[in-house]
């Protein structure tokens, strides 16, 4: 089984990646000692640029191993694309600190309180970059369109998943089991593009 490292200690992200990777004989794990590595700034203006920056940075700490880094978030039509690249710190008091999922979700619900149902469209965006030994190798993209609910549903997933309703599934991401979410999610789509690329090496 091939192994790749994920530049994240977020258990939700690691579950998302593992669900898609297992089917094709790839094992994923967080970079050893990930929590002790000082993080990069992540101050780029796009998901792709942030993912590339993180992949290059963390791959220098894992010699000879392919390292994936993703940057992803939610873009809401009624908020002119916000929270966007600031999705993880949408409700944070400091610009460089992440907020809790509960705080971010509460702020989103409040921001859309007066927005009618037909104007609550949104999309999840994901950019995944792969690097090895500090050298960027490629980048992959995935997105999925949905609707922001007025109240959370389900206890699965992470981030804005309980508020992100997928019409074709008839459920919120927070209600989907990990394997089904991997099939339809922005991260799953981008990761499958990486796996296809990886298989061709």
C-alpha positions in Angstrom: 0.0 0.0 0.0 1.4 3.4 -1.0 1.5 6.1 1.7 1.1 9.8 1.4 1.1 12.5 4.1 -1.6 15.1 4.6 -0.5 18.5 5.9 -3.3 18.7 8.4 -4.1 17.5 11.9 -7.9 18.2 11.3 -9.5 14.8 12.0 -12.4 15.7 9.7 -10.2 16.3 6.7 -8.1 13.1 7.4 -11.4 11.1 7.5 -12.4 12.6 4.2 -9.1 11.8 2.5 -8.9 8.3 4.0 -12.4 7.4 2.8 -11.5 8.1 -0.8 -7.9 6.7 -0.6 -8.7 3.3 0.9 -10.5 2.2 -2.3 -7.4 2.5 -4.4 -4.8 1.1 -2.1 -3.4 4.4 -0.8 -2.9 5.0 2.9 -3.0 8.6 4.2 -1.7 9.9 7.5 -0.9 13.3 9.0 2.7 14.3 8.9 4.4 12.9 12.0 4.7 15.6 14.6 2.3 17.9 12.6 1.1 19.6 15.7 4.7 20.7 16.6 5.5 22.3 13.2 5.0 26.1 13.2 2.3 26.7 10.5 3.0 28.9 7.5 1.2 32.3 7.2 -1.6 31.2 4.7 -1.9 34.8 3.6 -2.4 34.2 -0.1 -5.5 35.5 -1.8 -6.7 32.3 -3.3 -7.4 28.7 -2.2 -4.9 27.4 -4.8 -2.1 29.7 -3.7 -2.6 28.8 -0.1 -2.6 25.1 -0.8 0.6 25.3 -2.9 2.3 27.3 -0.2 1.4 24.7 2.5 2.4 21.7 0.3 5.8 23.1 -0.4 6.4 24.2 3.2 5.3 20.9 4.9 7.0 18.6 2.3 10.3 19.9 3.5 9.6 18.3 6.8 8.9 14.8 5.3 11.8 13.9 3.0 11.0 11.7 0.1 7.3 11.5 0.7 4.5 13.0 -1.3 2.7 15.6 0.8 -0.8 16.9 0.1 -2.1 20.2 1.4 -5.6 21.5 0.8 -7.2 24.8 1.2 -10.9 24.8 1.0 -13.9 26.8 2.1 -17.4 28.0 1.5 -18.5 30.7 -0.9 -22.0 32.0 -0.4 -23.8 33.9 -3.2 -25.7 36.3 -0.9 -22.5 37.3 0.9 -20.6 38.0 -2.3 -18.5 34.9 -2.0 -17.8 35.2 1.8 -16.5 33.6 3.9 -14.3 32.2 1.1 -10.6 31.8 2.0 -11.5 33.0 5.5 -14.0 30.1 6.1 -12.1 28.6 9.0 -11.7 31.9 10.8 -15.0 33.5 9.8 -16.1 34.1 13.4 -12.6 34.6 14.9 -11.6 37.8 16.7 -8.0 37.6 15.3 -7.3 37.3 11.6 -4.7 34.5 12.1 -6.8 32.3 14.4 -9.4 29.7 13.5 -12.8 29.9 15.1 -14.8 26.8 16.3 -17.2 25.2 13.8 -20.1 26.1 16.1 -19.1 29.8 16.1 -18.6 29.9 12.3 -22.0 28.2 11.7 -23.8 30.5 14.1 -22.3 33.6 12.4 -23.4 32.3 9.0 -26.9 31.6 10.1 -27.2 35.1 11.5 -25.7 36.7 8.4 -28.3 34.9 6.2 -31.3 35.4 8.5 -33.2 37.6 6.2 -32.1 36.0 2.9 -35.0 34.1 1.2 -34.7 30.4 0.4 -34.2 31.0 -3.4 -31.2 33.2 -2.8 -29.3 30.9 -0.4 -27.0 29.3 -3.0 -23.4 28.4 -2.1 -20.5 26.3 -3.2 -17.8 24.4 -1.4 -14.4 24.9 -3.1 -11.2 22.8 -2.6 -7.7 23.1 -4.0 -5.3 20.3 -3.3 -1.6 20.7 -4.0 1.0 18.0 -3.9 4.7 18.5 -3.3 7.8 16.5 -2.4 11.0 17.7 -0.8 9.9 21.3 -1.1 9.0 21.2 -4.8 5.5 21.7 -6.0 4.4 19.0 -8.4 0.7 19.7 -9.2 -2.6 21.1 -8.1 -6.1 19.8 -8.3 -9.6 21.4 -7.9 -13.1 20.3 -6.9 -16.3 22.1 -6.2 -19.9 21.3 -5.3 -23.0 23.5 -5.3 -25.6 23.5 -2.6 -27.9 25.6 -0.4 -27.4 27.0 3.0 -30.0 25.8 5.5 -31.5 27.9 8.2 -30.6 25.4 10.9 -28.0 22.7 11.1 -28.8 19.0 10.3 -26.8 16.0 11.2 -23.7 15.5 13.4 -21.3 14.2 10.8 -18.6 16.0 8.8 -17.1 19.2 10.1 -17.0 22.9 9.2 -20.2 24.1 7.6 -21.4 20.6 6.7 -24.5 20.6 8.9 -25.7 23.8 7.1 -24.7 22.8 3.5 -27.6 21.1 1.8 -27.0 19.0 -1.3 -30.2 18.9 -3.4 -29.3 15.8 -5.4 -28.7 13.9 -2.2 -31.7 15.3 -0.4 -29.5 15.8 2.7 -27.0 18.1 4.3 -23.4 17.1 4.3 -23.7 16.7 8.0 -26.1 13.8 7.4 -24.0 11.9 4.9 -21.8 9.0 5.9 -18.1 9.5 5.1 -18.0 7.2 2.1 -21.0 8.9 0.5 -19.7 12.4 1.3 -16.3 11.4 -0.4 -18.2 10.6 -3.5 -19.9 14.0 -3.9 -17.8 16.5 -1.9 -15.5 19.2 -3.2 -12.6 17.5 -1.4 -13.5 14.1 -2.7 -13.6 15.4 -6.3 -10.2 17.1 -6.0 -8.6 14.1 -4.2 -9.8 11.7 -6.9 -8.1 13.9 -9.5 -4.9 13.6 -7.4 -5.3 9.8 -7.1 -5.6 9.5 -10.9 -2.4 11.6 -11.3 -0.7 9.6 -8.6 -1.6 6.3 -10.3 0.0 7.4 -13.5 3.4 8.1 -11.9 
